[in-house]
């Protein structure tokens, strides 16, 4: 599934910090953070179905940032 997993690493080393930043900015009211929640729910559902965790990669984490940024401007 695009946006999840990494070819060489169990966790894409670039990805985890971006959702963390989204949540930090959401607590300050800069973005709503809803797309970070959606990404987390997708990770959980994929883990449930596959029987193992497949975390966001940089593409998925970047999509969270872009989506939260776009939703804030509306």
PyMOL Python script that loads the backbone (N, CA, C, O; Angstrom):
from pymol import cmd

cmd.read_pdbstr("""\
ATOM      1  N   UNK A   1       0.852  -1.169   0.000  1.00  0.00           N
ATOM      2  CA  UNK A   1       0.000   0.000   0.000  1.00  0.00           C
ATOM      3  C   UNK A   1       0.899   1.234   0.000  1.00  0.00           C
ATOM      4  O   UNK A   1       1.784   1.338   0.849  1.00  0.00           O
ATOM      5  N   UNK A   2       0.703   2.154  -0.910  1.00  0.00           N
ATOM      6  CA  UNK A   2       1.541   3.352  -0.941  1.00  0.00           C
ATOM      7  C   UNK A   2       1.462   4.117   0.376  1.00  0.00           C
ATOM      8  O   UNK A   2       0.392   4.256   0.969  1.00  0.00           O
ATOM      9  N   UNK A   3       2.606   4.606   0.815  1.00  0.00           N
ATOM     10  CA  UNK A   3       2.659   5.389   2.043  1.00  0.00           C
ATOM     11  C   UNK A   3       3.003   4.577   3.272  1.00  0.00           C
ATOM     12  O   UNK A   3       3.181   5.134   4.355  1.00  0.00           O
ATOM     13  N   UNK A   4       3.098   3.259   3.116  1.00  0.00           N
ATOM     14  CA  UNK A   4       3.424   2.385   4.241  1.00  0.00           C
ATOM     15  C   UNK A   4       4.627   1.515   3.909  1.00  0.00           C
ATOM     16  O   UNK A   4       4.823   1.113   2.762  1.00  0.00           O
ATOM     17  N   UNK A   5       5.423   1.234   4.922  1.00  0.00           N
ATOM     18  CA  UNK A   5       6.553   0.324   4.770  1.00  0.00           C
ATOM     19  C   UNK A   5       7.761   0.971   4.122  1.00  0.00           C
ATOM     20  O   UNK A   5       7.683   2.057   3.547  1.00  0.00           O
ATOM     21  N   UNK A   6       8.882   0.270   4.233  1.00  0.00           N
ATOM     22  CA  UNK A   6      10.133   0.724   3.632  1.00  0.00           C
ATOM     23  C   UNK A   6      10.876  -0.493   3.122  1.00  0.00           C
ATOM     24  O   UNK A   6      10.889  -1.542   3.767  1.00  0.00           O
ATOM     25  N   UNK A   7      11.476  -0.353   1.995  1.00  0.00           N
ATOM     26  CA  UNK A   7      12.152  -1.472   1.347  1.00  0.00           C
ATOM     27  C   UNK A   7      13.347  -1.992   2.155  1.00  0.00           C
ATOM     28  O   UNK A   7      13.611  -3.195   2.145  1.00  0.00           O
ATOM     29  N   UNK A   8      14.065  -1.120   2.846  1.00  0.00           N
ATOM     30  CA  UNK A   8      15.295  -1.517   3.518  1.00  0.00           C
ATOM     31  C   UNK A   8      15.244  -1.464   5.041  1.00  0.00           C
ATOM     32  O   UNK A   8      16.067  -2.099   5.701  1.00  0.00           O
ATOM     33  N   UNK A   9      14.307  -0.729   5.607  1.00  0.00           N
ATOM     34  CA  UNK A   9      14.257  -0.539   7.058  1.00  0.00           C
ATOM     35  C   UNK A   9      12.903  -0.984   7.608  1.00  0.00           C
ATOM     36  O   UNK A   9      11.885  -0.847   6.931  1.00  0.00           O
ATOM     37  N   UNK A  10      12.886  -1.517   8.835  1.00  0.00           N
ATOM     38  CA  UNK A  10      11.591  -1.845   9.439  1.00  0.00           C
ATOM     39  C   UNK A  10      10.739  -0.593   9.668  1.00  0.00           C
ATOM     40  O   UNK A  10       9.511  -0.649   9.593  1.00  0.00           O
ATOM     41  N   UNK A  11      11.394   0.528   9.946  1.00  0.00           N
ATOM     42  CA  UNK A  11      10.734   1.829  10.087  1.00  0.00           C
ATOM     43  C   UNK A  11      11.523   2.816   9.246  1.00  0.00           C
ATOM     44  O   UNK A  11      12.740   2.923   9.396  1.00  0.00           O
ATOM     45  N   UNK A  12      10.846   3.538   8.364  1.00  0.00           N
ATOM     46  CA  UNK A  12      11.522   4.562   7.559  1.00  0.00           C
ATOM     47  C   UNK A  12      12.097   5.596   8.520  1.00  0.00           C
ATOM     48  O   UNK A  12      11.334   6.256   9.225  1.00  0.00           O
ATOM     49  N   UNK A  13      13.411   5.756   8.569  1.00  0.00           N
ATOM     50  CA  UNK A  13      14.014   6.653   9.563  1.00  0.00           C
ATOM     51  C   UNK A  13      13.612   8.116   9.406  1.00  0.00           C
ATOM     52  O   UNK A  13      13.794   8.908  10.330  1.00  0.00           O
ATOM     53  N   UNK A  14      13.076   8.478   8.266  1.00  0.00           N
ATOM     54  CA  UNK A  14      12.688   9.874   8.037  1.00  0.00           C
ATOM     55  C   UNK A  14      11.259  10.170   8.485  1.00  0.00           C
ATOM     56  O   UNK A  14      10.903  11.332   8.680  1.00  0.00           O
ATOM     57  N   UNK A  15      10.450   9.150   8.648  1.00  0.00           N
ATOM     58  CA  UNK A  15       9.013   9.344   8.791  1.00  0.00           C
ATOM     59  C   UNK A  15       8.471   9.637  10.192  1.00  0.00           C
ATOM     60  O   UNK A  15       7.591  10.491  10.301  1.00  0.00           O
ATOM     61  N   UNK A  16       8.923   9.003  11.258  1.00  0.00           N
ATOM     62  CA  UNK A  16       8.224   9.138  12.546  1.00  0.00           C
ATOM     63  C   UNK A  16       8.102  10.566  13.082  1.00  0.00           C
ATOM     64  O   UNK A  16       7.112  10.885  13.741  1.00  0.00           O
ATOM     65  N   UNK A  17       9.050  11.401  12.824  1.00  0.00           N
ATOM     66  CA  UNK A  17       9.009  12.744  13.392  1.00  0.00           C
ATOM     67  C   UNK A  17       7.905  13.611  12.789  1.00  0.00           C
ATOM     68  O   UNK A  17       7.394  14.496  13.474  1.00  0.00           O
ATOM     69  N   UNK A  18       7.529  13.393  11.555  1.00  0.00           N
ATOM     70  CA  UNK A  18       6.534  14.253  10.919  1.00  0.00           C
ATOM     71  C   UNK A  18       5.149  14.150  11.566  1.00  0.00           C
ATOM     72  O   UNK A  18       4.547  15.188  11.839  1.00  0.00           O
ATOM     73  N   UNK A  19       4.615  12.953  11.823  1.00  0.00           N
ATOM     74  CA  UNK A  19       3.340  12.903  12.544  1.00  0.00           C
ATOM     75  C   UNK A  19       3.448  13.475  13.968  1.00  0.00           C
ATOM     76  O   UNK A  19       2.494  14.067  14.472  1.00  0.00           O
ATOM     77  N   UNK A  20       4.605  13.296  14.609  1.00  0.00           N
ATOM     78  CA  UNK A  20       4.807  13.893  15.930  1.00  0.00           C
ATOM     79  C   UNK A  20       4.689  15.414  15.853  1.00  0.00           C
ATOM     80  O   UNK A  20       4.028  16.033  16.687  1.00  0.00           O
ATOM     81  N   UNK A  21       5.327  16.005  14.861  1.00  0.00           N
ATOM     82  CA  UNK A  21       5.240  17.455  14.683  1.00  0.00           C
ATOM     83  C   UNK A  21       3.806  17.888  14.403  1.00  0.00           C
ATOM     84  O   UNK A  21       3.355  18.920  14.900  1.00  0.00           O
ATOM     85  N   UNK A  22       3.094  17.099  13.608  1.00  0.00           N
ATOM     86  CA  UNK A  22       1.698  17.421  13.319  1.00  0.00           C
ATOM     87  C   UNK A  22       0.889  17.466  14.607  1.00  0.00           C
ATOM     88  O   UNK A  22       0.089  18.378  14.811  1.00  0.00           O
ATOM     89  N   UNK A  23       1.095  16.491  15.469  1.00  0.00           N
ATOM     90  CA  UNK A  23       0.364  16.461  16.747  1.00  0.00           C
ATOM     91  C   UNK A  23       0.760  17.637  17.640  1.00  0.00           C
ATOM     92  O   UNK A  23      -0.087  18.225  18.313  1.00  0.00           O
ATOM     93  N   UNK A  24       2.051  17.976  17.641  1.00  0.00           N
ATOM     94  CA  UNK A  24       2.499  19.138  18.432  1.00  0.00           C
ATOM     95  C   UNK A  24       1.820  20.416  17.945  1.00  0.00           C
ATOM     96  O   UNK A  24       1.352  21.216  18.755  1.00  0.00           O
ATOM     97  N   UNK A  25       1.765  20.609  16.643  1.00  0.00           N
ATOM     98  CA  UNK A  25       1.123  21.799  16.089  1.00  0.00           C
ATOM     99  C   UNK A  25      -0.389  21.765  16.297  1.00  0.00           C
ATOM    100  O   UNK A  25      -1.017  22.811  16.455  1.00  0.00           O
ATOM    101  N   UNK A  26      -0.973  20.571  16.297  1.00  0.00           N
ATOM    102  CA  UNK A  26      -2.413  20.454  16.543  1.00  0.00           C
ATOM    103  C   UNK A  26      -2.749  20.882  17.969  1.00  0.00           C
ATOM    104  O   UNK A  26      -3.778  21.519  18.195  1.00  0.00           O
ATOM    105  N   UNK A  27      -1.899  20.542  18.928  1.00  0.00           N
ATOM    106  CA  UNK A  27      -2.167  20.951  20.310  1.00  0.00           C
ATOM    107  C   UNK A  27      -2.091  22.461  20.464  1.00  0.00           C
ATOM    108  O   UNK A  27      -2.693  23.023  21.378  1.00  0.00           O
ATOM    109  N   UNK A  28      -1.359  23.118  19.582  1.00  0.00           N
ATOM    110  CA  UNK A  28      -1.265  24.582  19.605  1.00  0.00           C
ATOM    111  C   UNK A  28      -2.321  25.256  18.737  1.00  0.00           C
ATOM    112  O   UNK A  28      -2.414  26.483  18.709  1.00  0.00           O
ATOM    113  N   UNK A  29      -3.116  24.459  18.029  1.00  0.00           N
ATOM    114  CA  UNK A  29      -4.168  25.015  17.191  1.00  0.00           C
ATOM    115  C   UNK A  29      -3.708  25.489  15.824  1.00  0.00           C
ATOM    116  O   UNK A  29      -4.450  26.180  15.126  1.00  0.00           O
ATOM    117  N   UNK A  30      -2.498  25.129  15.433  1.00  0.00           N
ATOM    118  CA  UNK A  30      -1.975  25.547  14.130  1.00  0.00           C
ATOM    119  C   UNK A  30      -2.598  24.709  13.012  1.00  0.00           C
ATOM    120  O   UNK A  30      -2.922  25.240  11.949  1.00  0.00           O
ATOM    121  N   UNK A  31      -2.768  23.414  13.242  1.00  0.00           N
ATOM    122  CA  UNK A  31      -3.460  22.501  12.329  1.00  0.00           C
ATOM    123  C   UNK A  31      -4.451  21.695  13.154  1.00  0.00           C
ATOM    124  O   UNK A  31      -4.387  21.701  14.383  1.00  0.00           O
ATOM    125  N   UNK A  32      -5.369  21.002  12.486  1.00  0.00           N
ATOM    126  CA  UNK A  32      -6.343  20.250  13.284  1.00  0.00           C
ATOM    127  C   UNK A  32      -5.864  18.859  13.668  1.00  0.00           C
ATOM    128  O   UNK A  32      -6.382  18.288  14.629  1.00  0.00           O
ATOM    129  N   UNK A  33      -4.905  18.296  12.963  1.00  0.00           N
ATOM    130  CA  UNK A  33      -4.334  17.001  13.337  1.00  0.00           C
ATOM    131  C   UNK A  33      -5.162  15.797  12.950  1.00  0.00           C
ATOM    132  O   UNK A  33      -4.770  14.664  13.230  1.00  0.00           O
ATOM    133  N   UNK A  34      -6.292  16.015  12.316  1.00  0.00           N
ATOM    134  CA  UNK A  34      -7.173  14.910  11.964  1.00  0.00           C
ATOM    135  C   UNK A  34      -6.549  13.893  11.026  1.00  0.00           C
ATOM    136  O   UNK A  34      -6.833  12.699  11.122  1.00  0.00           O
ATOM    137  N   UNK A  35      -5.707  14.357  10.128  1.00  0.00           N
ATOM    138  CA  UNK A  35      -5.104  13.427   9.176  1.00  0.00           C
ATOM    139  C   UNK A  35      -4.033  12.551   9.830  1.00  0.00           C
ATOM    140  O   UNK A  35      -3.774  11.445   9.356  1.00  0.00           O
ATOM    141  N   UNK A  36      -3.417  13.020  10.897  1.00  0.00           N
ATOM    142  CA  UNK A  36      -2.504  12.170  11.671  1.00  0.00           C
ATOM    143  C   UNK A  36      -3.303  11.048  12.331  1.00  0.00           C
ATOM    144  O   UNK A  36      -2.836   9.911  12.408  1.00  0.00           O
ATOM    145  N   UNK A  37      -4.508  11.370  12.808  1.00  0.00           N
ATOM    146  CA  UNK A  37      -5.381  10.349  13.394  1.00  0.00           C
ATOM    147  C   UNK A  37      -5.785   9.316  12.348  1.00  0.00           C
ATOM    148  O   UNK A  37      -5.813   8.117  12.629  1.00  0.00           O
ATOM    149  N   UNK A  38      -6.097   9.785  11.144  1.00  0.00           N
ATOM    150  CA  UNK A  38      -6.475   8.872  10.063  1.00  0.00           C
ATOM    151  C   UNK A  38      -5.306   7.959   9.706  1.00  0.00           C
ATOM    152  O   UNK A  38      -5.491   6.754   9.533  1.00  0.00           O
ATOM    153  N   UNK A  39      -4.107   8.522   9.595  1.00  0.00           N
ATOM    154  CA  UNK A  39      -2.928   7.714   9.275  1.00  0.00           C
ATOM    155  C   UNK A  39      -2.680   6.658  10.352  1.00  0.00           C
ATOM    156  O   UNK A  39      -2.332   5.518  10.044  1.00  0.00           O
ATOM    157  N   UNK A  40      -2.860   7.040  11.607  1.00  0.00           N
ATOM    158  CA  UNK A  40      -2.684   6.101  12.711  1.00  0.00           C
ATOM    159  C   UNK A  40      -3.727   4.980  12.633  1.00  0.00           C
ATOM    160  O   UNK A  40      -3.411   3.819  12.895  1.00  0.00           O
ATOM    161  N   UNK A  41      -4.947   5.321  12.279  1.00  0.00           N
ATOM    162  CA  UNK A  41      -6.001   4.313  12.139  1.00  0.00           C
ATOM    163  C   UNK A  41      -5.707   3.365  10.978  1.00  0.00           C
ATOM    164  O   UNK A  41      -5.969   2.165  11.072  1.00  0.00           O
ATOM    165  N   UNK A  42      -5.170   3.894   9.894  1.00  0.00           N
ATOM    166  CA  UNK A  42      -4.800   3.047   8.751  1.00  0.00           C
ATOM    167  C   UNK A  42      -3.692   2.094   9.154  1.00  0.00           C
ATOM    168  O   UNK A  42      -3.757   0.905   8.842  1.00  0.00           O
ATOM    169  N   UNK A  43      -2.665   2.601   9.848  1.00  0.00           N
ATOM    170  CA  UNK A  43      -1.583   1.724  10.330  1.00  0.00           C
ATOM    171  C   UNK A  43      -2.142   0.608  11.205  1.00  0.00           C
ATOM    172  O   UNK A  43      -1.742  -0.548  11.067  1.00  0.00           O
ATOM    173  N   UNK A  44      -3.061   0.946  12.101  1.00  0.00           N
ATOM    174  CA  UNK A  44      -3.643  -0.050  13.003  1.00  0.00           C
ATOM    175  C   UNK A  44      -4.438  -1.103  12.231  1.00  0.00           C
ATOM    176  O   UNK A  44      -4.351  -2.294  12.528  1.00  0.00           O
ATOM    177  N   UNK A  45      -5.206  -0.663  11.248  1.00  0.00           N
ATOM    178  CA  UNK A  45      -6.009  -1.608  10.461  1.00  0.00           C
ATOM    179  C   UNK A  45      -5.123  -2.521   9.616  1.00  0.00           C
ATOM    180  O   UNK A  45      -5.387  -3.719   9.504  1.00  0.00           O
ATOM    181  N   UNK A  46      -4.076  -1.954   9.023  1.00  0.00           N
ATOM    182  CA  UNK A  46      -3.145  -2.783   8.242  1.00  0.00           C
ATOM    183  C   UNK A  46      -2.469  -3.799   9.159  1.00  0.00           C
ATOM    184  O   UNK A  46      -2.322  -4.963   8.784  1.00  0.00           O
ATOM    185  N   UNK A  47      -2.058  -3.379  10.349  1.00  0.00           N
ATOM    186  CA  UNK A  47      -1.432  -4.295  11.308  1.00  0.00           C
ATOM    187  C   UNK A  47      -2.404  -5.413  11.698  1.00  0.00           C
ATOM    188  O   UNK A  47      -2.014  -6.576  11.803  1.00  0.00           O
ATOM    189  N   UNK A  48      -3.660  -5.050  11.908  1.00  0.00           N
ATOM    190  CA  UNK A  48      -4.660  -6.052  12.271  1.00  0.00           C
ATOM    191  C   UNK A  48      -4.830  -7.084  11.152  1.00  0.00           C
ATOM    192  O   UNK A  48      -4.897  -8.286  11.408  1.00  0.00           O
ATOM    193  N   UNK A  49      -4.898  -6.602   9.922  1.00  0.00           N
ATOM    194  CA  UNK A  49      -5.131  -7.505   8.795  1.00  0.00           C
ATOM    195  C   UNK A  49      -3.899  -8.330   8.433  1.00  0.00           C
ATOM    196  O   UNK A  49      -4.015  -9.503   8.079  1.00  0.00           O
ATOM    197  N   UNK A  50      -2.721  -7.715   8.522  1.00  0.00           N
ATOM    198  CA  UNK A  50      -1.487  -8.406   8.125  1.00  0.00           C
ATOM    199  C   UNK A  50      -0.855  -9.196   9.265  1.00  0.00           C
ATOM    200  O   UNK A  50      -0.043 -10.092   9.032  1.00  0.00           O
ATOM    201  N   UNK A  51      -1.232  -8.859  10.506  1.00  0.00           N
ATOM    202  CA  UNK A  51      -0.631  -9.537  11.648  1.00  0.00           C
ATOM    203  C   UNK A  51       0.724  -8.993  12.029  1.00  0.00           C
ATOM    204  O   UNK A  51       1.433  -9.594  12.836  1.00  0.00           O
ATOM    205  N   UNK A  52       1.093  -7.857  11.455  1.00  0.00           N
ATOM    206  CA  UNK A  52       2.347  -7.186  11.812  1.00  0.00           C
ATOM    207  C   UNK A  52       2.227  -5.710  11.485  1.00  0.00           C
ATOM    208  O   UNK A  52       1.451  -5.310  10.617  1.00  0.00           O
ATOM    209  N   UNK A  53       3.005  -4.914  12.189  1.00  0.00           N
ATOM    210  CA  UNK A  53       2.964  -3.466  11.985  1.00  0.00           C
ATOM    211  C   UNK A  53       3.741  -3.095  10.726  1.00  0.00           C
ATOM    212  O   UNK A  53       4.866  -3.550  10.520  1.00  0.00           O
ATOM    213  N   UNK A  54       3.129  -2.270   9.894  1.00  0.00           N
ATOM    214  CA  UNK A  54       3.791  -1.718   8.711  1.00  0.00           C
ATOM    215  C   UNK A  54       3.630  -0.205   8.817  1.00  0.00           C
ATOM    216  O   UNK A  54       2.612   0.340   8.391  1.00  0.00           O
ATOM    217  N   UNK A  55       4.624   0.477   9.380  1.00  0.00           N
ATOM    218  CA  UNK A  55       4.474   1.911   9.675  1.00  0.00           C
ATOM    219  C   UNK A  55       4.533   2.798   8.437  1.00  0.00           C
ATOM    220  O   UNK A  55       4.958   2.383   7.359  1.00  0.00           O
ATOM    221  N   UNK A  56       4.087   4.036   8.637  1.00  0.00           N
ATOM    222  CA  UNK A  56       4.172   5.036   7.574  1.00  0.00           C
ATOM    223  C   UNK A  56       5.602   5.168   7.070  1.00  0.00           C
ATOM    224  O   UNK A  56       6.560   5.059   7.836  1.00  0.00           O
ATOM    225  N   UNK A  57       5.728   5.401   5.791  1.00  0.00           N
ATOM    226  CA  UNK A  57       7.027   5.772   5.245  1.00  0.00           C
ATOM    227  C   UNK A  57       7.011   7.285   5.001  1.00  0.00           C
ATOM    228  O   UNK A  57       6.052   7.963   5.369  1.00  0.00           O
ATOM    229  N   UNK A  58       8.045   7.799   4.396  1.00  0.00           N
ATOM    230  CA  UNK A  58       8.140   9.248   4.212  1.00  0.00           C
ATOM    231  C   UNK A  58       7.009   9.783   3.341  1.00  0.00           C
ATOM    232  O   UNK A  58       6.561  10.912   3.540  1.00  0.00           O
ATOM    233  N   UNK A  59       6.545   8.996   2.384  1.00  0.00           N
ATOM    234  CA  UNK A  59       5.442   9.451   1.533  1.00  0.00           C
ATOM    235  C   UNK A  59       4.146   9.574   2.330  1.00  0.00           C
ATOM    236  O   UNK A  59       3.415  10.553   2.177  1.00  0.00           O
ATOM    237  N   UNK A  60       3.861   8.600   3.168  1.00  0.00           N
ATOM    238  CA  UNK A  60       2.664   8.664   4.006  1.00  0.00           C
ATOM    239  C   UNK A  60       2.738   9.790   5.018  1.00  0.00           C
ATOM    240  O   UNK A  60       1.754  10.496   5.241  1.00  0.00           O
ATOM    241  N   UNK A  61       3.908   9.963   5.634  1.00  0.00           N
ATOM    242  CA  UNK A  61       4.083  11.030   6.625  1.00  0.00           C
ATOM    243  C   UNK A  61       3.977  12.407   5.976  1.00  0.00           C
ATOM    244  O   UNK A  61       3.414  13.330   6.564  1.00  0.00           O
ATOM    245  N   UNK A  62       4.511  12.544   4.781  1.00  0.00           N
ATOM    246  CA  UNK A  62       4.423  13.812   4.066  1.00  0.00           C
ATOM    247  C   UNK A  62       2.966  14.105   3.679  1.00  0.00           C
ATOM    248  O   UNK A  62       2.529  15.255   3.729  1.00  0.00           O
ATOM    249  N   UNK A  63       2.221  13.069   3.296  1.00  0.00           N
ATOM    250  CA  UNK A  63       0.803  13.258   2.974  1.00  0.00           C
ATOM    251  C   UNK A  63       0.039  13.787   4.181  1.00  0.00           C
ATOM    252  O   UNK A  63      -0.861  14.614   4.031  1.00  0.00           O
ATOM    253  N   UNK A  64       0.391  13.316   5.378  1.00  0.00           N
ATOM    254  CA  UNK A  64      -0.251  13.816   6.605  1.00  0.00           C
ATOM    255  C   UNK A  64       0.012  15.313   6.747  1.00  0.00           C
ATOM    256  O   UNK A  64      -0.899  16.085   7.044  1.00  0.00           O
ATOM    257  N   UNK A  65       1.261  15.717   6.533  1.00  0.00           N
ATOM    258  CA  UNK A  65       1.630  17.131   6.646  1.00  0.00           C
ATOM    259  C   UNK A  65       0.866  17.968   5.615  1.00  0.00           C
ATOM    260  O   UNK A  65       0.264  18.987   5.957  1.00  0.00           O
ATOM    261  N   UNK A  66       0.895  17.530   4.351  1.00  0.00           N
ATOM    262  CA  UNK A  66       0.228  18.295   3.299  1.00  0.00           C
ATOM    263  C   UNK A  66      -1.279  18.395   3.542  1.00  0.00           C
ATOM    264  O   UNK A  66      -1.870  19.464   3.385  1.00  0.00           O
ATOM    265  N   UNK A  67      -1.893  17.280   3.923  1.00  0.00           N
ATOM    266  CA  UNK A  67      -3.340  17.277   4.141  1.00  0.00           C
ATOM    267  C   UNK A  67      -3.724  18.186   5.305  1.00  0.00           C
ATOM    268  O   UNK A  67      -4.707  18.921   5.218  1.00  0.00           O
ATOM    269  N   UNK A  68      -2.961  18.141   6.385  1.00  0.00           N
ATOM    270  CA  UNK A  68      -3.262  19.030   7.517  1.00  0.00           C
ATOM    271  C   UNK A  68      -3.046  20.470   7.149  1.00  0.00           C
ATOM    272  O   UNK A  68      -3.806  21.335   7.585  1.00  0.00           O
ATOM    273  N   UNK A  69      -2.037  20.757   6.362  1.00  0.00           N
ATOM    274  CA  UNK A  69      -1.779  22.134   5.935  1.00  0.00           C
ATOM    275  C   UNK A  69      -2.917  22.648   5.058  1.00  0.00           C
ATOM    276  O   UNK A  69      -3.369  23.781   5.222  1.00  0.00           O
ATOM    277  N   UNK A  70      -3.374  21.817   4.132  1.00  0.00           N
ATOM    278  CA  UNK A  70      -4.444  22.227   3.220  1.00  0.00           C
ATOM    279  C   UNK A  70      -5.764  22.413   3.980  1.00  0.00           C
ATOM    280  O   UNK A  70      -6.527  23.335   3.694  1.00  0.00           O
ATOM    281  N   UNK A  71      -6.020  21.537   4.941  1.00  0.00           N
ATOM    282  CA  UNK A  71      -7.297  21.653   5.672  1.00  0.00           C
ATOM    283  C   UNK A  71      -7.309  22.872   6.576  1.00  0.00           C
ATOM    284  O   UNK A  71      -8.384  23.377   6.900  1.00  0.00           O
ATOM    285  N   UNK A  72      -6.174  23.350   6.984  1.00  0.00           N
ATOM    286  CA  UNK A  72      -6.088  24.534   7.847  1.00  0.00           C
ATOM    287  C   UNK A  72      -6.437  25.803   7.080  1.00  0.00           C
ATOM    288  O   UNK A  72      -6.992  26.742   7.652  1.00  0.00           O
ATOM    289  N   UNK A  73      -6.116  25.837   5.792  1.00  0.00           N
ATOM    290  CA  UNK A  73      -6.336  27.032   4.985  1.00  0.00           C
ATOM    291  C   UNK A  73      -7.795  27.237   4.620  1.00  0.00           C
ATOM    292  O   UNK A  73      -8.158  28.321   4.164  1.00  0.00           O
ATOM    293  N   UNK A  74      -8.638  26.242   4.804  1.00  0.00           N
ATOM    294  CA  UNK A  74     -10.049  26.361   4.401  1.00  0.00           C
ATOM    295  C   UNK A  74     -10.864  27.090   5.414  1.00  0.00           C
ATOM    296  O   UNK A  74     -12.067  27.272   5.224  1.00  0.00           O
TER     297      UNK A  74
END
""", "prot")
cmd.dss("prot")
cmd.show_as("cartoon", "prot")
cmd.util.cbc("prot")
cmd.orient("prot")
